[in-house]
Amino acid sequence: MALPTQIEARLRALGVRADDVEEKFVRGAGPGGQKINKTSSTVWLRHGPTGVEVRCQRERSQAANREVAWEELVAKLETRVRVAREAVMDAREAERRRTRPKSRGQKVRMIQTKKHRAGHKAQRGRVRGGDGW
């Protein structure tokens, strides 16, 4: 069975081959009685390289479940790629913020704070050695 063109296009954009996905049709579970126990309308998909799994038994039809399962699988794979890309960008941004030079205002405030702190320390005086100190 061929996949819908939208799903194929999304897979191509991700660089995922449909051959890497293992597809099984299994019997469903849960309420539904004799119909759910006798037919293999549940679709189970597993992308081998990433290990992402999807199982779908929302509809009564195997074909409808297959399409929904493929859409869910592609959505999960897209989410993984997006999260990885965002993590790289966040790390790059954190490094940029950490290594950027201080602004003129920050430097002025830092010097003022140091002078203020030095004034406090200068008022303390020296500690005198006395009884064993």
Beta strands, then each sheet from edge to edge (+ up, - down):
strand 1: 21-26
strand 2: 42-47
strand 3: 52-56
sheet 1: 1+ 2- 3+
end
